[in-house]
Every structure is written in C-alpha cells, then in structure tokens.
C-alpha cells in the first residue's frame, strides 16, 4: 500500500487501499499539463480496478493552463494546495452537476 502507480496515459496515483473488495487510489498528478482534465471515477492498472477517492496535496499546483477539471462523485477529499497557483479554478461543479447542466 502507498505505492505510486501510473495508468496507461501516464497519470499518477497512490494506492490508499489494496483490499481485494475495495481497492482505492488517490489522484497524484496528471501525465502532462493539459488545459482540460477529467479524473476518472475508476482506473484499471495491472488488471486491478481502483476507485479514485481523493486528490493529493499539490496535484495541480502552478498548473496555469488548466481551464477545466472534472471531478467524479467518488472523490471525497481534495488535498491542501491542490489549486495553488492555478489561474482558473472553474465553476466548482461536480461531474454529476456538470452532466445535469446545473
């Protein structure tokens, strides 16, 4: 547990639970600094499906080009300084709210 793993796109995650019934990860950082990022609700790495339950401290720190970030409902915790130094913080809606057009 607590090992850092990467998905097929190169995004980094930290394993927070390796229980076979409920494996979970924390989103650490994107592979590259894109303008739009969608964090998945689940990610499969090495044949194991993990639920993304949190976003790490400093995950998007100084990511000045970020204009849109979609956060799934599975994320229950967002770390410290996650958006420090970002120019745009978006509208603060969850993915579910965005899909519904709220």
C-alpha positions as CSV (number, residue, x, y, z in Angstrom):
1,X,0.0,0.0,0.0
2,X,1.0,3.7,-0.5
3,X,2.9,2.7,-3.7
4,X,2.7,5.1,-6.7
5,X,1.3,3.6,-9.9
6,X,0.6,5.0,-13.3
7,X,-2.3,4.4,-15.7
8,X,-1.9,3.9,-19.5
9,X,-1.9,7.6,-20.1
10,X,0.8,8.3,-17.5
11,X,-1.3,9.8,-14.8
12,X,0.0,9.1,-11.3
13,X,-2.0,7.6,-8.4
14,X,-1.1,6.5,-4.9
15,X,-2.7,3.2,-3.7
16,X,-4.6,4.0,-0.4
17,X,-6.4,0.7,-0.1
18,X,-5.3,-2.6,-1.6
19,X,-8.2,-4.6,-0.1
20,X,-9.5,-7.0,-2.8
21,X,-13.1,-5.9,-2.2
22,X,-12.5,-2.2,-2.3
23,X,-9.1,-1.2,-3.8
24,X,-8.7,2.6,-3.9
25,X,-6.3,5.3,-5.0
26,X,-5.5,9.0,-4.6
27,X,-5.0,11.0,-7.8
28,X,-1.4,12.4,-7.6
29,X,-0.8,14.3,-10.8
30,X,-1.6,14.4,-14.5
31,X,0.9,13.0,-17.0
32,X,1.1,16.4,-18.7
33,X,-0.3,19.9,-18.1
34,X,-3.4,19.9,-20.3
35,X,-6.0,22.7,-20.4
36,X,-8.8,20.1,-19.7
37,X,-8.5,17.2,-17.3
38,X,-11.1,14.6,-16.3
39,X,-10.3,12.5,-13.3
40,X,-11.9,9.1,-13.7
41,X,-14.2,7.5,-11.1
42,X,-12.3,4.2,-11.5
43,X,-9.0,3.4,-13.0
44,X,-7.7,-0.1,-14.0
45,X,-4.0,-0.7,-13.6
46,X,-2.3,-4.1,-14.0
47,X,-5.7,-5.8,-14.1
48,X,-6.9,-4.2,-10.8
49,X,-9.8,-1.7,-10.8
50,X,-9.3,1.0,-8.2
51,X,-11.8,3.7,-7.2
52,X,-10.4,7.2,-7.2
53,X,-11.4,8.5,-3.7
54,X,-9.2,11.6,-3.3
55,X,-6.9,14.2,-4.9
56,X,-3.4,14.6,-3.5
57,X,-1.9,17.7,-2.0
58,X,-0.4,19.9,-4.7
59,X,-1.9,17.8,-7.5
60,X,-2.5,20.8,-9.8
61,X,-0.2,23.4,-8.1
62,X,1.0,26.0,-10.5
63,X,-0.9,24.4,-13.4
64,X,-1.5,27.8,-15.0
65,X,-3.0,26.3,-18.3
66,X,-5.8,24.3,-16.6
67,X,-9.2,25.7,-17.5
68,X,-11.5,22.7,-16.9
69,X,-11.3,19.9,-14.4
70,X,-14.0,17.3,-14.0
71,X,-14.0,15.6,-10.6
72,X,-16.1,12.4,-10.2
73,X,-18.6,11.9,-7.3
74,X,-16.2,9.2,-5.9
75,X,-13.8,11.9,-4.8
76,X,-14.4,12.6,-1.1
77,X,-11.3,14.6,-0.3
78,X,-9.2,17.2,-2.0
79,X,-5.7,17.8,-0.6
80,X,-4.0,21.0,0.5
81,X,-2.7,23.5,-2.1
82,X,-4.3,21.4,-4.8
83,X,-5.1,24.5,-6.9
84,X,-2.5,26.9,-5.6
85,X,-1.1,29.0,-8.4
86,X,-3.8,28.0,-10.9
87,X,-5.2,30.9,-12.9
88,X,-8.7,29.4,-13.3
89,X,-10.4,27.4,-10.7
90,X,-13.5,26.6,-12.8
91,X,-17.1,26.7,-11.6
92,X,-16.7,24.2,-8.7
93,X,-19.3,21.8,-10.0
94,X,-19.1,18.0,-9.6
95,X,-19.2,15.8,-12.8
96,X,-22.7,14.9,-11.9
97,X,-23.8,18.6,-11.7
98,X,-22.0,19.4,-15.0
99,X,-23.7,16.5,-16.7
100,X,-27.1,17.7,-15.5
101,X,-26.3,21.3,-16.6
102,X,-26.5,22.7,-13.1
